[in-house]
Amino acid sequence: MGMMGNIFNPDNAFFTFMGKAFDIVVLNLVWLLLYVPFGGFLYLLSVTGSVVFIACAVVSLVVFVPSMIALYYAVVKSIRRSRSYPVKEFFRSFKDNFRQGAVGSVVVIIITALLYMDFQYAWALVKEQDSKGVVSLGVFFVIAFFATGVLIYFCPVLSRFNMTFFNAVKFSLGLSAKHFWCTLLSFILWVGIVLLIYLTAGYVLFFGVALATLLGSFMMEKVLKKYVLETVERQKQAENEALANGEEPDEGKEEKKPEYTESFEDGGKDTKKDEWYLE
């Protein structure tokens, strides 16, 4: 009876794993829904050939960085730390970080366009057996690697810290260089997922992005935790100093985003601090 009870216990390892797997798929599908306008404009472009739909498709990609920030936040908080509901946390983070994320999307689109033109130029030189082509191609791969590295850190950083856009870029650039092996492994992970999506005719796209985010978070959280601890400690010191001087604590521009325990019974009115990000 005890063994049978354990088998059908919803808290056992099997049901926990299946629940997490289900959440991964659901989050990935929610992430995909944000790209329905992009897919629609591409379809209209293929049917009409109108350049107007090229512009519309590009503009619709403004959701790219906000959606990646939200996906990382929901994966770490809800799937890894078992706090709140994944979809709820996804849209919460998407809304909170949309403005800075949208700016990031525009920058990503511009850099991607420039890199594409650079690759086309370098590849043309290679086909012409021009020695400059190999050098240009090497420069392209180096720039593409570090640009991707910055993006890999940028989304988790903005999901975790209150920062200005430029400070987040500068911080992410520093992390990508300082934690090179994490950057390299994360880069390989994302390249692998993109290849799998291509080789499976897009089927992996229905769960692969959220899965890659989850796998990457095991490396990323080890990097971020050090800086989170430093930021939380700095924030607490500032609050203690302000209270000692009879002042209201100054929240500052780059402090940890506040997180509170969410009660499903009382609609989230519980204000007990939940430092899930330190686990």
Secondary structure, 3 states (H helix, E strand, C coil): CHHHHHHCCCCCHHHHHHHHHHHHHHHHHHHHHCCHHHHHHHHHHHHHCCHHHHHHHHHHHHHHHHHHHHHHHHHHHHHHCCCCCHHHHHHHHHHHCHHHHHHHHHHHHHHHHHHHHHHHHHHHHHHCCCHHHHHHHHHHHHHHHHHHHHHHHHHHHHHHECCCHHHHHHHHHHHHHHCHHHHHHHHHHHHHHHHHHHHCCCHHHHCHHHHHHHHHHHHHHHHHHHHHHHHHHHHHHHHHHHHHCCCCCCCCCCCECCCECCCCCCCCCCCCECCHHHC
